[in-house]
Structure formats: C-alpha cells, structure tokens
Amino acid sequence: MGLAWHHVLHARMCIERCKPWQAEWLISGIREHVLALACLRLGHPTRFAKGADLLPQELTAPLEPTLVRSLDDPELRRALAAAADALAAELERTDPNLASRLRAMPLEVARPDNAQGVSADGPASGLGSRIGEGRSVDCRGEKSRAAA
C-alpha cells in the first residue's frame, strides 16, 4: 500500500487547508500507487507507469474519475473519493486479508459527504477528522483575507 494511505489523509487535509495544488498532487499520487499495485500484481513494470498501458480496461476505467478536472473544492473532494475507492478496490484484489481490515479507512476519510469531526470511538473507528459534509471552502477568499 506504500504511501497511498498517507496520500489519502494528506490530500483531505490539503483540501481543508485551501492548498488545492498540493491536494491535486497527492490525489495523482494515489492514482499512481493504484496503478503500481495493479502492475505489480499482474507482473508488469511498475516504475514510471511503464506497465500502466498493459493493464486491462476493467482496471484502468475506474481510475478515470480520479483525474482532477479543476482545483475547486468540490472537484478535489470528488476526485479524492474516487481515488480512495480505486485504492480500496485494488487493495482488495492485491491482499484481501489486509483489505478486510483496512477497506473502510480510506473510504471513510475521503467520502465527501462525511460529517466533520473526530469519531467518538477515537482514531481506530474513523482515523481522525473527516471531510466536511459536502461543504465547499472558498479558498480564494480565505487567501485574499490572509494576505491583507
């Protein structure tokens, strides 16, 4: 799984902190990890996505929604949720035992409709704060206020 889980957590935090370029970079990194895991599992080259075009479409088609189309808050949240879904699906194919223990964690953190806040059961149940409930943050306004 490598840094993919790290990227899910930090992409969410970058969205919350109005760092859209860093969030986009991390979401792309999640997709790169998913491609590498799939290539490794199928015996294709993993470095620099050299085996990505050898993957069957049923593995690559679900990655298309992970492409970030703009730096707007809702779009970043949508792409992050898609990337977390793709990561969880590939983890299920790669290591079902590990996936059964971890599957909910990336999805729970990345779901755009999650309520904000820490789970009452602590980190094990929700692994920290979650993405705001479908809310958008106007980062442009926040940055202009911070600069003033």
Buried (B, 14 or more C-beta within 10 A) or exposed (E): BEEBBBBBBBBBBBBBBBBBEBBBBBBBBBBBBBBBBBBBBEEBEBEEBEBBEEBEEEBBEBBEBBEBEEBBBBBBBBBBBBBBBBBBBBBBEBBEEEBEEBBBBBBBBBBBEBEEEEBEEEEEEBBBBBBBEEEBBEBEEEEEEEEE
